[in-house]
Amino acid sequence: MTRVLVIGGAGTLGAAVVRRLLPDPAYDLRVADARPAPQWLREGCEIDRSALAEPGRARAALDGCSLVIDLADRRAAGPFTRIEADGGVRVAVLRAALDLGVERFVYVSSGAVLERATAFPTTEAHLAGCAPPTAADGFSQLAGEVACRAAHAERGLPFTICRACDAYGTQEPFDAERGLARDLPGLVARALAGEPAPMDDGAEDDDGPGSGALTHVDDVAEGIVAALAAPAALGEDFNLAGPEELTRGELTRLVWELCGDAEHAAAATAPTTPPRAGARRWPSAEKARAVLGWEARTSVRDGIARLAAWQRAHDPVAARR
């Protein structure tokens, strides 16, 4: 049995990865996350709530684990705190991975590294020609990718990079990276509450991109697990992204169509303004399809319907609709 360490396994995406791995008898799971873990996770996994920025604790968390999936998520922190915390944990965890000789280190990055892409759909190869991200979340994620490649070049770290692009789920917290995934739970909540659709589609909003390729966390988790086991994924990077580019305006109209009443859905059909220059995010997942046999299977419509059903079950206001 192979022991897998899932760093950040109590988060939305981390929990989806754990749910995907738990039924497989080939794996024994350890979760490292300072956040409280739900009961089902505590029953199925060994839990380590150590502060992994401390080298000794990072080494103890990785000890005995052949495979590591790094989903550490500190997006709720301020921009400097995010970079500071990411850097401390990253160095300690990568050092432990090198010293202990892990067989595969899967670093889960995000589509935020493609903030300044100029070619669409954006392939993995295009990243080398992109200007670096200006936002702290994308910059920190890119630094993690560079650190993995540097550890490989200097010490032979066996790594794979997976970029979770606009990942969303039924319990998505309010700490998602800037983009459509962060907007979605709030839009659904407003539509279920019977509020009017916002007439501004966000195309000129400086708070994140004006378009994205929403990808359900269950699909992203499938891609991460596929990359974990695939020999051809060693030393490679993959965009795990849905196939469809949506602007904020298109997403708003779709949410009100699926969750709102007829009057407010009609109000959400105002003409769409295209994203401003430099505000598109549309990663290509062709490499993941060709190498991993992966593609996103949850349509945005189905994903929004699942999110709306979850909110109705957990929100008294939404439950009345």
C-alpha positions, 0 to 999 in steps of 0.5 A: 500500500502506498502512503499519500500525503495530501497537503491542504486536504481539508479545503474544498479542492483538497477534500475532493482529491481525498474523496477520489483517493479514499476508496482505492485500496492501493493508497493509505492517506495522510492529510496535513492541514491546520484547518479542522477536518470534517468527521468523514475525513478524520475517520478515513485518514491520518490527520496532521495539523502541524505548522509545516513551515517548521522544517522538523514538522514538515519532515515528520508530515512527509515521513513514510509518504511516497507520494505528495500532493501539495494543495496548500491554500492560503488565499484568505490571507493578505497579499504579503502574508500570502507570499510570506506564508507560501514561501515558508511552507514551500521551502520546508516541504520541498526540502523534506521531499528531497531529503526523504526521496519521495517518488512523486511531488504533485504541485497544485498551482492555478490558472492565476499564473496565466494572468498576463497571457496573450494567446487563447486558448492558452497552452502550457507552452505559452507560459514561458513567454508570459509576463509574470503575474502582478497579483499576489496569488498568481505570483506566489503560485508561479514561484511554487512552479519555479521552485519545483523545477529548480528542485528538479534541476538541482536535486532531481525532484520527481514533480508534476504540476497541475493548474486548477483553473477557476475551480469551484464546488458546492462548498467553495469558501470565500477564499478562491483566487480572483476570478469567476470561481470566486464570484459564482457562490455569491451570484447563486446566492443573490439569484436564489434570494430573488435579487435583481441581476447586476447590470455590470458584467464586470468586464471593466472590473479590476478585481480579477479577470473578465472571463474564465473557464469554470471547472468543477472541483470533482473534475480537477480532482480526477485530473490530479489523481490521473497525473499522480499515477501517470508515468508520462506526467513526470516533469510535466505541467497540465492545465486542468480547465473546462472547455468553455470560456465565459465572460462575467456577463455570460455567467451572470445571465446563466446563473439567473436563468438557472436560479432566478425568476423570469423577471430577473433572468430577463434583466440579466440578458443585457448585452455582454461587454467583452473582457478588457484587454489583458483580462481574459483567462482561457487555458487550454486543456488539450495537453491533459487530454492527450497525455492523461486522457482527462477532460472536464465532464461536469458542464457549467450548467450542471455545476451551477445546478449542484451549487444551487441545490447545496445552497438551498439545503444549507441557506434558509433564505435560499430554501424558500425558493 
